[in-house]
Each structure stands twice: as structure tokens, then as C-alpha cells.
């Protein structure tokens, strides 16, 4: 351990752990470490079975380096059946010694099989119970840390009967007898209920009946973090959503910006504090509100950015404002690029790219239909698109780059690439 002995923090993230929405949260967590060069470790285990495990690790390492300014070493429990061939970039012992430890997406049941009674599981338990530094557990990894865990893949993907697995019970060291459920407010199913980490109300209600007295569900919304400061005994909710304590069919909702004590949270879990129905405006005695200045809003999730881009583009097209249409395209492409390092597979990146290409095509048709733009105005519209096309070509994203070329051609422009760069002229 470096110089972070004065800091002991557990952050539980519901989803979006390597997305733009969580950058502010990650930076805040790293700032709590009393060292300029923290020893940082990413545990590969939850997704080590995936064929793209190495790619997921590479994207996560890039995200933390680029967005958070944190150099991260990847570690994994040795095993012959994982996609990386049991590769270990760093040693498992580094989990105990690191200033900052992270584990995220994948399968809760697979992670439990590797961690339960193993060195990584013991190291995580020691960090939470009596260690130091920052420990960040998100998505699948977050689901493992209660006294029971949801086998998401088995129930949602393979159709197994709803049931609990024995969890690592890291939260037991905090006096919290809970099942931690990330992705608590998931809406991916559309008309179908995929809340509560894809369980839905019917299956979660059935599983809750199997919980012992004094236990509860601790739900963490997507793009949201529950930050436990284990030195001060406080719990803070950060990000875009809420943390929910659900027991015996009643709920207590702690929205983003909430700061409470660990004792207050224990009371909610044990039923010693009044719960409330969602939307109840009753004062919450455990809550201390914080100001917007202290907690600036995090970026929108990519599906919301995409929907907003569609609305803005439609409005610009109705107004015949080609420059505003270009601005929407540039903004959406920037968002797609920012989300490229996200390790989650359901955050809407392919859909956003498809929408982006569609908007580019519509731009070309709109300019073709409209009156000719004067030279300076046309140049101000075309040049940013050509610069974007060049950047996309350098990244190997030729489909979107070609869409820009085709849209400009439809608008009556001729594009030429030569050793001096890209040139364009109006077609006569």
C-alpha cells in the first residue's frame, strides 16, 4: 500500500462504470487517495470467460488512463479456461497492496466461483473490513458482495428458476445484511420489465420471500454510485439515479446527492427507520441534501444523447439550417467517441452509430434539396465534416467516413483525397 492508509472507501456502482457518466465519480474517488501516483489494479475475473476479455481489459485501461488520469494494472486469478489463457499481467497479491482496486462487468456467478474461498475474494474482504485505499465494485462485481447474489445470466439468459447464490458478504462487515442488485432501474426491455438487474418485479418479489428477517435488497441504479466512506461512517449517492433499500415490499429511495450515515442505512435495512413508497414527499430523516455546485449533473447516457440528437436534427432540418444539422452530427459523433471505451455491451453504441450515419445521409439530401449556399457559408459547413471524416479514416471507421463523403457528394460536392490532404469543389 502506498500513502493511502488514511482513506478507506468502498464505491458500489450500478452500471456505466467505464462510461462518461462516471468520470466525475471516479475522479472524486481518486482524489481521496493521498498519493500522486497510486498503485491501481483492475481485476479481470468477472468477464475472464468471455472471448473478448483482453479487449474489455484494454478498453477499461484506456478509459481510466484517458478520462481519469489513472494508470491501471490488470490482474486475474490463474485459470486454464478463461479467454486470456489465465494471463496475469500483474500478480493477485497486488489486490491487497493496491491503493485503488476495481472490478466490474461480466457474470456474478462466474466471479463468485473464482473469488469464493480464493485469494482475490479474501483480499477484497480484507480491504472492506479493515484495509485502506479505494475499492470500486461495479455491475457484476457489485452483485457478488451481498450475503446472497443474483445469478443474472442463469435466470435472465438461460431461464433458470429465480434463486439466490451465496455471496461474498462483504457488506456484512459494514453491518448490512443485503442482497446488492445493480442495474436496478434498467429499462432495456422496453415493454418488458427488466428492472432489478433484469429480474423484473415478479421474479424479484418471489426471491424476496426467501430472504431472512432483517435482510433487505440494496438496489443501485444505472450510472449511479453508492460511496461508503468507512473512516467517517457516511454513505453518499452520486451519479444520475438513486440507491433503494427494499424490504418486505416497501422501499426507501435515496436520490443522487443524498448523504447519510452508515448507521442510518443499517436502520433502513433492518426496518428500524420508516420506509416510503416511491414518489412520497415525506421528509427523509436520514438524508442531508447537497448543493448542485457540489454535485454537478453527470453526462447523459448515450441512448438519451442519441434521442436528443434526433430531436435537434429534426428541428434544424425543418428550419432549413444546414449549419445546425452539422453541429448535431459533430456532437453525436463526439459522444459516440467518448463512449467507445465503455466495457458494457448494452449501452447503445451500435445504435448511436447507425443513427449518426442516418443523420449524415439526411444532411446530404437536405442540402441537395435546398438552395445553394454561398461560398463562405458552404465552407464553414463542409470543413468540419471533412476534418471529422479524416479522423474517422485514421481510426479505421470507414463506414461513417464513407457516409460523410456520400452525403457531401449528394449535396453536389466533389471530394478528392491526395498527398496534400482532402480537397473539395462544387460539382458543375
Protein Blocks (a to p, Z undefined) as FASTA:
>chain_A
ZZllmpccddddfbhklcfklmmmmmmmmmmpgcfbdcddddfklmmmpmklmmmmmmmm
mmmmmmnopacdddddddfkbmnlopafbafklmmmpmbdcddeddfklmmmmmgopakl
mmmmmmmmmmgcjdddehjlmmmmmmbdcdfklmmmnopacdddddeklmmmnopacddd
ehklgcklomaccehhhnojmlmmmmmmmpcehiacddddehiacdddfknopacdedjb
dcdddeehiacdddehiacdfklmmmmmnopaccddehiabdcfkbccddfklmccdddd
fklmmmmmmmmmmmmmmnopaklmmmmmmmmmmmmmmmmmpmbfklommmmmmmmmmmmm
mmmmmmmmmccddfklmmmmmmmmmmmmmmmmmnopamlmmmmmmmmmmnopacdddfkb
ccddddZZ
